[in-house]
Amino acid sequence: MFFAASVDDADTNREFATSVGADYPILSDPGKSVATAYGVLSERGLANRWTFYIGADGTILHVDQEVNPSSAGEDIIARLEALGIGSP
């Protein structure tokens, strides 16, 4: 399972998902509590674009803090394979 999360409100995320044809959920964290808990909230109050790989048992297996939007899909597949998880 995979999803995205944003500090934007649900309506903004829904509009964005529709505009890009996203076939995965985009969760909303407008109160920024989850972003704060995961340490991704920047000084400007926006969430840094990081990818967390979380195992079935809830253990964080890897954190990619240098996400490149133009290659993110391929990077995710490569990391999942390196972790022995396979593609989503």
Secondary structure in CASP SS format (residue, H / E / C, confidence):
PFRMAT SS
TARGET T0000
AUTHOR 0000-0000-0000
METHOD secondary structure of the structure
MODEL  1
M C 1.00
F C 1.00
F C 1.00
A E 1.00
A E 1.00
S E 1.00
V C 1.00
D C 1.00
D C 1.00
A H 1.00
D H 1.00
T H 1.00
N H 1.00
R H 1.00
E H 1.00
F H 1.00
A H 1.00
T H 1.00
S H 1.00
V H 1.00
G C 1.00
A C 1.00
D C 1.00
Y C 1.00
P C 1.00
I E 1.00
L E 1.00
S E 1.00
D C 1.00
P C 1.00
G C 1.00
K C 1.00
S H 1.00
V H 1.00
A H 1.00
T H 1.00
A H 1.00
Y C 1.00
G C 1.00
V C 1.00
L E 1.00
S C 1.00
E C 1.00
R C 1.00
G C 1.00
L C 1.00
A E 1.00
N C 1.00
R C 1.00
W C 1.00
T E 1.00
F E 1.00
Y E 1.00
I E 1.00
G C 1.00
A C 1.00
D C 1.00
G C 1.00
T C 1.00
I E 1.00
L E 1.00
H E 1.00
V E 1.00
D E 1.00
Q C 1.00
E C 1.00
V C 1.00
N C 1.00
P C 1.00
S C 1.00
S C 1.00
A H 1.00
G H 1.00
E H 1.00
D H 1.00
I H 1.00
I H 1.00
A H 1.00
R H 1.00
L H 1.00
E H 1.00
A H 1.00
L C 1.00
G C 1.00
I C 1.00
G C 1.00
S C 1.00
P C 1.00
END
